[in-house]
């Protein structure tokens, strides 16, 4: 009975979940999993922490790139489409 309830719960969560933006998570999870494994056989906890840090780092980089990008000037035509 527990197996059926578990399978139904997993199926419900899988159908309700939105697709995740995994940018930074996979790399962080791999590094965190290895570090957690060697630091006391806590690979899963290390992978979770690494994923969280990887996502945070990717967001910070995206914000920095967005901040550094020059703002488009409203009166300027797009590059390559200047008036002749």
PDB file of N, CA, C and O in Angstrom, chain B, residues numbered from 101:
ATOM      1  N   UNK B 101       0.817  -1.190   0.000  1.00  0.00           N
ATOM      2  CA  UNK B 101       0.000   0.000   0.000  1.00  0.00           C
ATOM      3  C   UNK B 101       0.866   1.262   0.000  1.00  0.00           C
ATOM      4  O   UNK B 101       0.539   2.251  -0.657  1.00  0.00           O
ATOM      5  N   UNK B 102       1.978   1.215   0.748  1.00  0.00           N
ATOM      6  CA  UNK B 102       2.870   2.363   0.778  1.00  0.00           C
ATOM      7  C   UNK B 102       3.486   2.615  -0.596  1.00  0.00           C
ATOM      8  O   UNK B 102       3.687   3.764  -0.990  1.00  0.00           O
ATOM      9  N   UNK B 103       3.781   1.546  -1.318  1.00  0.00           N
ATOM     10  CA  UNK B 103       4.388   1.685  -2.641  1.00  0.00           C
ATOM     11  C   UNK B 103       3.446   2.390  -3.601  1.00  0.00           C
ATOM     12  O   UNK B 103       3.871   3.255  -4.367  1.00  0.00           O
ATOM     13  N   UNK B 104       2.182   2.031  -3.566  1.00  0.00           N
ATOM     14  CA  UNK B 104       1.198   2.656  -4.458  1.00  0.00           C
ATOM     15  C   UNK B 104       1.026   4.126  -4.108  1.00  0.00           C
ATOM     16  O   UNK B 104       0.965   4.976  -4.996  1.00  0.00           O
ATOM     17  N   UNK B 105       0.948   4.426  -2.823  1.00  0.00           N
ATOM     18  CA  UNK B 105       0.804   5.817  -2.401  1.00  0.00           C
ATOM     19  C   UNK B 105       2.028   6.640  -2.796  1.00  0.00           C
ATOM     20  O   UNK B 105       1.895   7.788  -3.220  1.00  0.00           O
ATOM     21  N   UNK B 106       3.207   6.062  -2.660  1.00  0.00           N
ATOM     22  CA  UNK B 106       4.428   6.757  -3.035  1.00  0.00           C
ATOM     23  C   UNK B 106       4.467   7.018  -4.535  1.00  0.00           C
ATOM     24  O   UNK B 106       4.813   8.119  -4.964  1.00  0.00           O
ATOM     25  N   UNK B 107       4.116   6.019  -5.331  1.00  0.00           N
ATOM     26  CA  UNK B 107       4.106   6.191  -6.778  1.00  0.00           C
ATOM     27  C   UNK B 107       3.089   7.239  -7.214  1.00  0.00           C
ATOM     28  O   UNK B 107       3.366   8.030  -8.116  1.00  0.00           O
ATOM     29  N   UNK B 108       1.927   7.254  -6.593  1.00  0.00           N
ATOM     30  CA  UNK B 108       0.926   8.267  -6.923  1.00  0.00           C
ATOM     31  C   UNK B 108       1.405   9.668  -6.547  1.00  0.00           C
ATOM     32  O   UNK B 108       1.180  10.624  -7.288  1.00  0.00           O
ATOM     33  N   UNK B 109       2.063   9.784  -5.402  1.00  0.00           N
ATOM     34  CA  UNK B 109       2.573  11.089  -4.985  1.00  0.00           C
ATOM     35  C   UNK B 109       3.662  11.582  -5.934  1.00  0.00           C
ATOM     36  O   UNK B 109       3.688  12.759  -6.294  1.00  0.00           O
ATOM     37  N   UNK B 110       4.547  10.696  -6.331  1.00  0.00           N
ATOM     38  CA  UNK B 110       5.611  11.073  -7.262  1.00  0.00           C
ATOM     39  C   UNK B 110       5.018  11.462  -8.609  1.00  0.00           C
ATOM     40  O   UNK B 110       5.454  12.444  -9.210  1.00  0.00           O
ATOM     41  N   UNK B 111       4.046  10.721  -9.089  1.00  0.00           N
ATOM     42  CA  UNK B 111       3.410  11.043 -10.374  1.00  0.00           C
ATOM     43  C   UNK B 111       2.701  12.395 -10.308  1.00  0.00           C
ATOM     44  O   UNK B 111       2.767  13.173 -11.260  1.00  0.00           O
ATOM     45  N   UNK B 112       2.030  12.681  -9.204  1.00  0.00           N
ATOM     46  CA  UNK B 112       1.329  13.958  -9.055  1.00  0.00           C
ATOM     47  C   UNK B 112       2.328  15.115  -9.038  1.00  0.00           C
ATOM     48  O   UNK B 112       2.089  16.151  -9.659  1.00  0.00           O
ATOM     49  N   UNK B 113       3.432  14.944  -8.337  1.00  0.00           N
ATOM     50  CA  UNK B 113       4.444  16.003  -8.290  1.00  0.00           C
ATOM     51  C   UNK B 113       5.118  16.199  -9.642  1.00  0.00           C
ATOM     52  O   UNK B 113       5.427  17.325 -10.029  1.00  0.00           O
ATOM     53  N   UNK B 114       5.341  15.116 -10.350  1.00  0.00           N
ATOM     54  CA  UNK B 114       5.981  15.223 -11.661  1.00  0.00           C
ATOM     55  C   UNK B 114       5.081  15.951 -12.654  1.00  0.00           C
ATOM     56  O   UNK B 114       5.571  16.724 -13.477  1.00  0.00           O
ATOM     57  N   UNK B 115       3.804  15.721 -12.589  1.00  0.00           N
ATOM     58  CA  UNK B 115       2.878  16.382 -13.502  1.00  0.00           C
ATOM     59  C   UNK B 115       2.666  17.839 -13.139  1.00  0.00           C
ATOM     60  O   UNK B 115       2.423  18.665 -14.019  1.00  0.00           O
ATOM     61  N   UNK B 116       2.753  18.169 -11.861  1.00  0.00           N
ATOM     62  CA  UNK B 116       2.496  19.531 -11.405  1.00  0.00           C
ATOM     63  C   UNK B 116       3.733  20.418 -11.485  1.00  0.00           C
ATOM     64  O   UNK B 116       3.614  21.642 -11.433  1.00  0.00           O
ATOM     65  N   UNK B 117       4.900  19.834 -11.607  1.00  0.00           N
ATOM     66  CA  UNK B 117       6.144  20.613 -11.583  1.00  0.00           C
ATOM     67  C   UNK B 117       6.334  21.387 -12.882  1.00  0.00           C
ATOM     68  O   UNK B 117       6.037  20.894 -13.970  1.00  0.00           O
ATOM     69  N   UNK B 118       6.830  22.592 -12.743  1.00  0.00           N
ATOM     70  CA  UNK B 118       7.194  23.400 -13.909  1.00  0.00           C
ATOM     71  C   UNK B 118       8.612  23.034 -14.334  1.00  0.00           C
ATOM     72  O   UNK B 118       9.413  22.610 -13.501  1.00  0.00           O
ATOM     73  N   UNK B 119       8.929  23.189 -15.599  1.00  0.00           N
ATOM     74  CA  UNK B 119      10.300  22.902 -16.006  1.00  0.00           C
ATOM     75  C   UNK B 119      11.268  23.859 -15.319  1.00  0.00           C
ATOM     76  O   UNK B 119      11.018  25.062 -15.243  1.00  0.00           O
ATOM     77  N   UNK B 120      12.354  23.325 -14.830  1.00  0.00           N
ATOM     78  CA  UNK B 120      13.315  24.124 -14.079  1.00  0.00           C
ATOM     79  C   UNK B 120      14.386  24.672 -14.997  1.00  0.00           C
ATOM     80  O   UNK B 120      14.768  24.039 -15.981  1.00  0.00           O
ATOM     81  N   UNK B 121      14.857  25.840 -14.666  1.00  0.00           N
ATOM     82  CA  UNK B 121      15.996  26.415 -15.370  1.00  0.00           C
ATOM     83  C   UNK B 121      17.237  25.962 -14.622  1.00  0.00           C
ATOM     84  O   UNK B 121      17.556  26.481 -13.553  1.00  0.00           O
ATOM     85  N   UNK B 122      17.933  24.987 -15.195  1.00  0.00           N
ATOM     86  CA  UNK B 122      19.021  24.317 -14.489  1.00  0.00           C
ATOM     87  C   UNK B 122      20.372  24.966 -14.726  1.00  0.00           C
ATOM     88  O   UNK B 122      21.400  24.337 -14.476  1.00  0.00           O
ATOM     89  N   UNK B 123      20.403  26.192 -15.195  1.00  0.00           N
ATOM     90  CA  UNK B 123      21.672  26.836 -15.485  1.00  0.00           C
ATOM     91  C   UNK B 123      22.475  26.974 -14.185  1.00  0.00           C
ATOM     92  O   UNK B 123      22.045  27.646 -13.248  1.00  0.00           O
ATOM     93  N   UNK B 124      23.601  26.353 -14.143  1.00  0.00           N
ATOM     94  CA  UNK B 124      24.468  26.406 -12.975  1.00  0.00           C
ATOM     95  C   UNK B 124      24.237  25.280 -11.993  1.00  0.00           C
ATOM     96  O   UNK B 124      25.125  24.961 -11.202  1.00  0.00           O
ATOM     97  N   UNK B 125      23.070  24.674 -12.024  1.00  0.00           N
ATOM     98  CA  UNK B 125      22.729  23.642 -11.048  1.00  0.00           C
ATOM     99  C   UNK B 125      23.505  22.350 -11.289  1.00  0.00           C
ATOM    100  O   UNK B 125      24.016  21.749 -10.343  1.00  0.00           O
ATOM    101  N   UNK B 126      23.596  21.927 -12.517  1.00  0.00           N
ATOM    102  CA  UNK B 126      24.242  20.644 -12.799  1.00  0.00           C
ATOM    103  C   UNK B 126      25.720  20.648 -12.437  1.00  0.00           C
ATOM    104  O   UNK B 126      26.226  19.706 -11.826  1.00  0.00           O
ATOM    105  N   UNK B 127      26.393  21.703 -12.816  1.00  0.00           N
ATOM    106  CA  UNK B 127      27.823  21.803 -12.510  1.00  0.00           C
ATOM    107  C   UNK B 127      28.032  21.897 -10.998  1.00  0.00           C
ATOM    108  O   UNK B 127      28.918  21.239 -10.453  1.00  0.00           O
ATOM    109  N   UNK B 128      27.228  22.704 -10.324  1.00  0.00           N
ATOM    110  CA  UNK B 128      27.337  22.850  -8.871  1.00  0.00           C
ATOM    111  C   UNK B 128      27.000  21.567  -8.147  1.00  0.00           C
ATOM    112  O   UNK B 128      27.630  21.232  -7.144  1.00  0.00           O
ATOM    113  N   UNK B 129      26.004  20.840  -8.651  1.00  0.00           N
ATOM    114  CA  UNK B 129      25.619  19.577  -8.013  1.00  0.00           C
ATOM    115  C   UNK B 129      26.721  18.535  -8.161  1.00  0.00           C
ATOM    116  O   UNK B 129      26.973  17.762  -7.236  1.00  0.00           O
ATOM    117  N   UNK B 130      27.371  18.510  -9.310  1.00  0.00           N
ATOM    118  CA  UNK B 130      28.461  17.546  -9.497  1.00  0.00           C
ATOM    119  C   UNK B 130      29.618  17.844  -8.552  1.00  0.00           C
ATOM    120  O   UNK B 130      30.139  16.943  -7.894  1.00  0.00           O
ATOM    121  N   UNK B 131      30.013  19.098  -8.488  1.00  0.00           N
ATOM    122  CA  UNK B 131      31.121  19.474  -7.604  1.00  0.00           C
ATOM    123  C   UNK B 131      30.729  19.274  -6.146  1.00  0.00           C
ATOM    124  O   UNK B 131      31.515  18.749  -5.357  1.00  0.00           O
ATOM    125  N   UNK B 132      29.529  19.686  -5.787  1.00  0.00           N
ATOM    126  CA  UNK B 132      29.072  19.534  -4.402  1.00  0.00           C
ATOM    127  C   UNK B 132      28.912  18.083  -4.001  1.00  0.00           C
ATOM    128  O   UNK B 132      29.195  17.719  -2.860  1.00  0.00           O
ATOM    129  N   UNK B 133      28.464  17.256  -4.919  1.00  0.00           N
ATOM    130  CA  UNK B 133      28.311  15.835  -4.618  1.00  0.00           C
ATOM    131  C   UNK B 133      29.640  15.161  -4.348  1.00  0.00           C
ATOM    132  O   UNK B 133      29.760  14.358  -3.423  1.00  0.00           O
ATOM    133  N   UNK B 134      30.636  15.486  -5.152  1.00  0.00           N
ATOM    134  CA  UNK B 134      31.969  14.912  -4.935  1.00  0.00           C
ATOM    135  C   UNK B 134      32.551  15.426  -3.623  1.00  0.00           C
ATOM    136  O   UNK B 134      33.098  14.651  -2.838  1.00  0.00           O
ATOM    137  N   UNK B 135      32.433  16.724  -3.385  1.00  0.00           N
ATOM    138  CA  UNK B 135      32.964  17.292  -2.144  1.00  0.00           C
ATOM    139  C   UNK B 135      32.250  16.710  -0.925  1.00  0.00           C
ATOM    140  O   UNK B 135      32.889  16.390   0.078  1.00  0.00           O
ATOM    141  N   UNK B 136      30.923  16.572  -1.013  1.00  0.00           N
ATOM    142  CA  UNK B 136      30.168  15.993   0.100  1.00  0.00           C
ATOM    143  C   UNK B 136      30.523  14.542   0.345  1.00  0.00           C
ATOM    144  O   UNK B 136      30.562  14.095   1.491  1.00  0.00           O
ATOM    145  N   UNK B 137      30.780  13.805  -0.717  1.00  0.00           N
ATOM    146  CA  UNK B 137      31.152  12.406  -0.571  1.00  0.00           C
ATOM    147  C   UNK B 137      32.471  12.266   0.186  1.00  0.00           C
ATOM    148  O   UNK B 137      32.596  11.431   1.082  1.00  0.00           O
ATOM    149  N   UNK B 138      33.443  13.082  -0.178  1.00  0.00           N
ATOM    150  CA  UNK B 138      34.744  13.000   0.474  1.00  0.00           C
ATOM    151  C   UNK B 138      34.743  13.644   1.857  1.00  0.00           C
ATOM    152  O   UNK B 138      35.646  13.385   2.653  1.00  0.00           O
ATOM    153  N   UNK B 139      33.775  14.457   2.153  1.00  0.00           N
ATOM    154  CA  UNK B 139      33.705  15.122   3.456  1.00  0.00           C
ATOM    155  C   UNK B 139      32.711  14.418   4.367  1.00  0.00           C
ATOM    156  O   UNK B 139      31.935  15.083   5.054  1.00  0.00           O
ATOM    157  N   UNK B 140      32.714  13.121   4.390  1.00  0.00           N
ATOM    158  CA  UNK B 140      31.882  12.406   5.343  1.00  0.00           C
ATOM    159  C   UNK B 140      30.741  11.638   4.722  1.00  0.00           C
ATOM    160  O   UNK B 140      29.734  11.404   5.390  1.00  0.00           O
ATOM    161  N   UNK B 141      30.857  11.239   3.476  1.00  0.00           N
ATOM    162  CA  UNK B 141      29.833  10.428   2.814  1.00  0.00           C
ATOM    163  C   UNK B 141      28.463  11.110   2.798  1.00  0.00           C
ATOM    164  O   UNK B 141      27.439  10.473   3.048  1.00  0.00           O
ATOM    165  N   UNK B 142      28.456  12.396   2.504  1.00  0.00           N
ATOM    166  CA  UNK B 142      27.207  13.155   2.390  1.00  0.00           C
ATOM    167  C   UNK B 142      27.083  13.705   0.974  1.00  0.00           C
ATOM    168  O   UNK B 142      26.917  14.909   0.777  1.00  0.00           O
ATOM    169  N   UNK B 143      27.165  12.816  -0.003  1.00  0.00           N
ATOM    170  CA  UNK B 143      27.135  13.225  -1.399  1.00  0.00           C
ATOM    171  C   UNK B 143      25.842  13.887  -1.808  1.00  0.00           C
ATOM    172  O   UNK B 143      25.857  14.856  -2.566  1.00  0.00           O
ATOM    173  N   UNK B 144      24.716  13.381  -1.320  1.00  0.00           N
ATOM    174  CA  UNK B 144      23.411  13.945  -1.697  1.00  0.00           C
ATOM    175  C   UNK B 144      23.266  15.350  -1.127  1.00  0.00           C
ATOM    176  O   UNK B 144      22.812  16.259  -1.821  1.00  0.00           O
ATOM    177  N   UNK B 145      23.645  15.529   0.122  1.00  0.00           N
ATOM    178  CA  UNK B 145      23.559  16.862   0.724  1.00  0.00           C
ATOM    179  C   UNK B 145      24.499  17.835   0.017  1.00  0.00           C
ATOM    180  O   UNK B 145      24.155  18.999  -0.193  1.00  0.00           O
ATOM    181  N   UNK B 146      25.675  17.356  -0.345  1.00  0.00           N
ATOM    182  CA  UNK B 146      26.611  18.200  -1.083  1.00  0.00           C
ATOM    183  C   UNK B 146      26.074  18.579  -2.444  1.00  0.00           C
ATOM    184  O   UNK B 146      26.254  19.710  -2.894  1.00  0.00           O
ATOM    185  N   UNK B 147      25.408  17.631  -3.111  1.00  0.00           N
ATOM    186  CA  UNK B 147      24.822  17.921  -4.425  1.00  0.00           C
ATOM    187  C   UNK B 147      23.708  18.957  -4.314  1.00  0.00           C
ATOM    188  O   UNK B 147      23.587  19.834  -5.170  1.00  0.00           O
ATOM    189  N   UNK B 148      22.906  18.861  -3.279  1.00  0.00           N
ATOM    190  CA  UNK B 148      21.823  19.836  -3.075  1.00  0.00           C
ATOM    191  C   UNK B 148      22.407  21.221  -2.822  1.00  0.00           C
ATOM    192  O   UNK B 148      21.967  22.205  -3.416  1.00  0.00           O
ATOM    193  N   UNK B 149      23.394  21.291  -1.943  1.00  0.00           N
ATOM    194  CA  UNK B 149      24.017  22.579  -1.645  1.00  0.00           C
ATOM    195  C   UNK B 149      24.740  23.125  -2.876  1.00  0.00           C
ATOM    196  O   UNK B 149      24.684  24.325  -3.144  1.00  0.00           O
ATOM    197  N   UNK B 150      25.414  22.260  -3.621  1.00  0.00           N
ATOM    198  CA  UNK B 150      26.110  22.697  -4.824  1.00  0.00           C
ATOM    199  C   UNK B 150      25.158  23.219  -5.880  1.00  0.00           C
ATOM    200  O   UNK B 150      25.461  24.194  -6.567  1.00  0.00           O
ATOM    201  N   UNK B 151      24.024  22.585  -6.012  1.00  0.00           N
ATOM    202  CA  UNK B 151      23.015  23.041  -6.966  1.00  0.00           C
ATOM    203  C   UNK B 151      22.502  24.422  -6.571  1.00  0.00           C
ATOM    204  O   UNK B 151      22.372  25.308  -7.416  1.00  0.00           O
ATOM    205  N   UNK B 152      22.212  24.598  -5.291  1.00  0.00           N
ATOM    206  CA  UNK B 152      21.720  25.894  -4.817  1.00  0.00           C
ATOM    207  C   UNK B 152      22.760  26.987  -5.060  1.00  0.00           C
ATOM    208  O   UNK B 152      22.420  28.082  -5.510  1.00  0.00           O
ATOM    209  N   UNK B 153      24.018  26.693  -4.764  1.00  0.00           N
ATOM    210  CA  UNK B 153      25.071  27.688  -4.985  1.00  0.00           C
ATOM    211  C   UNK B 153      25.266  27.946  -6.480  1.00  0.00           C
ATOM    212  O   UNK B 153      25.467  29.091  -6.887  1.00  0.00           O
ATOM    213  N   UNK B 154      25.211  26.904  -7.295  1.00  0.00           N
ATOM    214  CA  UNK B 154      25.366  27.077  -8.734  1.00  0.00           C
ATOM    215  C   UNK B 154      24.284  27.956  -9.326  1.00  0.00           C
ATOM    216  O   UNK B 154      24.564  28.799 -10.179  1.00  0.00           O
ATOM    217  N   UNK B 155      23.046  27.769  -8.883  1.00  0.00           N
ATOM    218  CA  UNK B 155      21.933  28.608  -9.356  1.00  0.00           C
ATOM    219  C   UNK B 155      22.148  30.059  -8.938  1.00  0.00           C
ATOM    220  O   UNK B 155      21.941  30.981  -9.726  1.00  0.00           O
ATOM    221  N   UNK B 156      22.568  30.249  -7.681  1.00  0.00           N
ATOM    222  CA  UNK B 156      22.814  31.597  -7.175  1.00  0.00           C
ATOM    223  C   UNK B 156      23.906  32.286  -7.994  1.00  0.00           C
ATOM    224  O   UNK B 156      23.767  33.444  -8.386  1.00  0.00           O
ATOM    225  N   UNK B 157      24.981  31.563  -8.241  1.00  0.00           N
ATOM    226  CA  UNK B 157      26.104  32.128  -8.990  1.00  0.00           C
ATOM    227  C   UNK B 157      25.693  32.461 -10.429  1.00  0.00           C
ATOM    228  O   UNK B 157      26.092  33.500 -10.955  1.00  0.00           O
ATOM    229  N   UNK B 158      24.909  31.602 -11.067  1.00  0.00           N
ATOM    230  CA  UNK B 158      24.447  31.851 -12.435  1.00  0.00           C
ATOM    231  C   UNK B 158      23.543  33.084 -12.493  1.00  0.00           C
ATOM    232  O   UNK B 158      23.626  33.874 -13.433  1.00  0.00           O
ATOM    233  N   UNK B 159      22.692  33.246 -11.502  1.00  0.00           N
ATOM    234  CA  UNK B 159      21.824  34.434 -11.467  1.00  0.00           C
ATOM    235  C   UNK B 159      22.635  35.710 -11.289  1.00  0.00           C
ATOM    236  O   UNK B 159      22.362  36.722 -11.933  1.00  0.00           O
ATOM    237  N   UNK B 160      23.630  35.656 -10.417  1.00  0.00           N
ATOM    238  CA  UNK B 160      24.475  36.827 -10.204  1.00  0.00           C
ATOM    239  C   UNK B 160      25.216  37.196 -11.489  1.00  0.00           C
ATOM    240  O   UNK B 160      25.323  38.376 -11.819  1.00  0.00           O
ATOM    241  N   UNK B 161      25.722  36.211 -12.210  1.00  0.00           N
ATOM    242  CA  UNK B 161      26.406  36.487 -13.471  1.00  0.00           C
ATOM    243  C   UNK B 161      25.443  37.075 -14.495  1.00  0.00           C
ATOM    244  O   UNK B 161      25.808  37.991 -15.231  1.00  0.00           O
ATOM    245  N   UNK B 162      24.227  36.562 -14.550  1.00  0.00           N
ATOM    246  CA  UNK B 162      23.236  37.084 -15.497  1.00  0.00           C
ATOM    247  C   UNK B 162      22.891  38.531 -15.165  1.00  0.00           C
ATOM    248  O   UNK B 162      22.761  39.361 -16.065  1.00  0.00           O
ATOM    249  N   UNK B 163      22.741  38.837 -13.883  1.00  0.00           N
ATOM    250  CA  UNK B 163      22.459  40.220 -13.482  1.00  0.00           C
ATOM    251  C   UNK B 163      23.618  41.135 -13.841  1.00  0.00           C
ATOM    252  O   UNK B 163      23.411  42.251 -14.319  1.00  0.00           O
ATOM    253  N   UNK B 164      24.840  40.662 -13.610  1.00  0.00           N
ATOM    254  CA  UNK B 164      26.014  41.471 -13.917  1.00  0.00           C
ATOM    255  C   UNK B 164      26.108  41.736 -15.414  1.00  0.00           C
ATOM    256  O   UNK B 164      26.416  42.858 -15.816  1.00  0.00           O
ATOM    257  N   UNK B 165      25.853  40.738 -16.241  1.00  0.00           N
ATOM    258  CA  UNK B 165      25.892  40.925 -17.691  1.00  0.00           C
ATOM    259  C   UNK B 165      24.795  41.868 -18.143  1.00  0.00           C
ATOM    260  O   UNK B 165      25.006  42.679 -19.045  1.00  0.00           O
ATOM    261  N   UNK B 166      23.626  41.771 -17.526  1.00  0.00           N
ATOM    262  CA  UNK B 166      22.516  42.643 -17.876  1.00  0.00           C
ATOM    263  C   UNK B 166      22.832  44.079 -17.475  1.00  0.00           C
ATOM    264  O   UNK B 166      22.491  45.018 -18.194  1.00  0.00           O
ATOM    265  N   UNK B 167      23.477  44.247 -16.341  1.00  0.00           N
ATOM    266  CA  UNK B 167      23.827  45.575 -15.851  1.00  0.00           C
ATOM    267  C   UNK B 167      24.908  46.205 -16.726  1.00  0.00           C
ATOM    268  O   UNK B 167      24.872  47.408 -16.986  1.00  0.00           O
ATOM    269  N   UNK B 168      25.874  45.396 -17.185  1.00  0.00           N
ATOM    270  CA  UNK B 168      26.987  45.904 -17.976  1.00  0.00           C
ATOM    271  C   UNK B 168      26.619  46.183 -19.426  1.00  0.00           C
ATOM    272  O   UNK B 168      27.314  46.942 -20.101  1.00  0.00           O
ATOM    273  N   UNK B 169      25.539  45.583 -19.917  1.00  0.00           N
ATOM    274  CA  UNK B 169      25.146  45.767 -21.317  1.00  0.00           C
ATOM    275  C   UNK B 169      24.710  47.217 -21.530  1.00  0.00           C
ATOM    276  O   UNK B 169      23.977  47.767 -20.708  1.00  0.00           O
ATOM    277  N   UNK B 170      25.153  47.845 -22.629  1.00  0.00           N
ATOM    278  CA  UNK B 170      24.742  49.232 -22.882  1.00  0.00           C
ATOM    279  C   UNK B 170      23.244  49.294 -23.185  1.00  0.00           C
ATOM    280  O   UNK B 170      22.683  48.436 -23.867  1.00  0.00           O
ATOM    281  N   UNK B 171      22.635  50.325 -22.660  1.00  0.00           N
ATOM    282  CA  UNK B 171      21.199  50.513 -22.886  1.00  0.00           C
ATOM    283  C   UNK B 171      20.964  50.968 -24.314  1.00  0.00           C
ATOM    284  O   UNK B 171      21.724  51.774 -24.850  1.00  0.00           O
ATOM    285  N   UNK B 172      19.926  50.459 -24.919  1.00  0.00           N
ATOM    286  CA  UNK B 172      19.587  50.840 -26.293  1.00  0.00           C
ATOM    287  C   UNK B 172      19.053  52.269 -26.285  1.00  0.00           C
ATOM    288  O   UNK B 172      18.220  52.629 -25.453  1.00  0.00           O
ATOM    289  N   UNK B 173      19.535  53.062 -27.207  1.00  0.00           N
ATOM    290  CA  UNK B 173      19.067  54.433 -27.301  1.00  0.00           C
ATOM    291  C   UNK B 173      17.836  54.454 -28.196  1.00  0.00           C
ATOM    292  O   UNK B 173      17.869  53.878 -29.284  1.00  0.00           O
ATOM    293  N   UNK B 174      16.749  55.099 -27.774  1.00  0.00           N
ATOM    294  CA  UNK B 174      15.486  55.019 -28.513  1.00  0.00           C
ATOM    295  C   UNK B 174      15.532  55.647 -29.902  1.00  0.00           C
ATOM    296  O   UNK B 174      14.787  55.199 -30.774  1.00  0.00           O
ATOM    297  N   UNK B 175      16.359  56.655 -30.161  1.00  0.00           N
ATOM    298  CA  UNK B 175      16.371  57.331 -31.463  1.00  0.00           C
ATOM    299  C   UNK B 175      17.357  56.720 -32.444  1.00  0.00           C
ATOM    300  O   UNK B 175      17.433  57.164 -33.590  1.00  0.00           O
ATOM    301  N   UNK B 176      18.107  55.721 -32.027  1.00  0.00           N
ATOM    302  CA  UNK B 176      19.098  55.095 -32.888  1.00  0.00           C
ATOM    303  C   UNK B 176      18.503  53.871 -33.588  1.00  0.00           C
ATOM    304  O   UNK B 176      17.889  53.030 -32.931  1.00  0.00           O
ATOM    305  N   UNK B 177      18.673  53.756 -34.906  1.00  0.00           N
ATOM    306  CA  UNK B 177      18.200  52.537 -35.598  1.00  0.00           C
ATOM    307  C   UNK B 177      19.077  51.356 -35.236  1.00  0.00           C
ATOM    308  O   UNK B 177      20.212  51.554 -34.803  1.00  0.00           O
ATOM    309  N   UNK B 178      18.597  50.146 -35.395  1.00  0.00           N
ATOM    310  CA  UNK B 178      19.424  48.967 -35.121  1.00  0.00           C
ATOM    311  C   UNK B 178      20.670  48.948 -35.989  1.00  0.00           C
ATOM    312  O   UNK B 178      20.684  49.513 -37.083  1.00  0.00           O
ATOM    313  N   UNK B 179      21.700  48.304 -35.504  1.00  0.00           N
ATOM    314  CA  UNK B 179      22.962  48.254 -36.241  1.00  0.00           C
ATOM    315  C   UNK B 179      22.760  47.634 -37.621  1.00  0.00           C
ATOM    316  O   UNK B 179      22.071  46.624 -37.767  1.00  0.00           O
ATOM    317  N   UNK B 180      23.363  48.247 -38.619  1.00  0.00           N
ATOM    318  CA  UNK B 180      23.255  47.746 -39.985  1.00  0.00           C
ATOM    319  C   UNK B 180      22.061  48.293 -40.734  1.00  0.00           C
ATOM    320  O   UNK B 180      21.894  48.006 -41.919  1.00  0.00           O
ATOM    321  N   UNK B 181      21.226  49.075 -40.072  1.00  0.00           N
ATOM    322  CA  UNK B 181      20.029  49.620 -40.729  1.00  0.00           C
ATOM    323  C   UNK B 181      20.019  51.152 -40.676  1.00  0.00           C
ATOM    324  O   UNK B 181      18.965  51.769 -40.522  1.00  0.00           O
ATOM    325  N   UNK B 182      21.181  51.743 -40.802  1.00  0.00           N
ATOM    326  CA  UNK B 182      21.263  53.204 -40.785  1.00  0.00           C
ATOM    327  C   UNK B 182      20.658  53.763 -42.069  1.00  0.00           C
ATOM    328  O   UNK B 182      20.587  53.083 -43.092  1.00  0.00           O
ATOM    329  N   UNK B 183      20.231  55.005 -41.988  1.00  0.00           N
ATOM    330  CA  UNK B 183      19.697  55.674 -43.175  1.00  0.00           C
ATOM    331  C   UNK B 183      20.833  55.983 -44.130  1.00  0.00           C
ATOM    332  O   UNK B 183      21.927  56.354 -43.704  1.00  0.00           O
ATOM    333  N   UNK B 184      20.578  55.833 -45.411  1.00  0.00           N
ATOM    334  CA  UNK B 184      21.597  56.116 -46.433  1.00  0.00           C
ATOM    335  C   UNK B 184      21.519  57.539 -46.880  1.00  0.00           C
ATOM    336  O   UNK B 184      22.298  57.960 -47.735  1.00  0.00           O
TER     337      UNK B 184
END
